[in-house]
Amino acid sequence: MSEKSDYARILFAIEKIDDIFEYKNQYKTIEALLNSKLGFDATNMCIMQIGETLNKLSQELQQRHSELPIKESYLTRNYIAHDYEGVNKHIIEMIIREQLPPLKIKLQNILQELEN
């Protein structure tokens, strides 16, 4: 895969992170977001798309940036996709609060690297 392909995938993952926080802003709190069927479904779809997209990054980029939680993101994608009715809202809340903000920063830094 080309660097441009990785670049586009990283942009898409950042867009999905931004979408989740936009949804949260519309519902005011993460709890309200996840208690809404629409908010819960939209958020989980974005999380699945992030996991799928990161897993498609080139092996070269994955090796250069081993700090990316690619395996964890993909496992979370599988957890949501294969046990949707069993998804624990507290896990999704933790991902939103604790995992997505630093992931976005890491992805933005990689974008800057790819631009240079």
CORBEL-V120832 format. One line per field, one symbol per residue. ss: DSSP state (2 for helix, 1 for strand, 0 for the rest). phi: phi as a letter, one per 30 degrees, with the letter a starting at -180 (. if undefined). A space follows every 10 residues. Layout:
ss: ???
phi: ???
//
This chain:
ss: 0022222222 2222222222 2222222002 2222202222 2222222222 2222200022 2222000002 2222222222 2202220022 2222222222 2222222222 222220
phi: .dddddeddd edddedddee ddddddcibd ddedddeddd dddddddddd dddddcdeed ddddbddddd ddddddeded dcbedcdddd dddddddccd eddddedddd eddddd
//
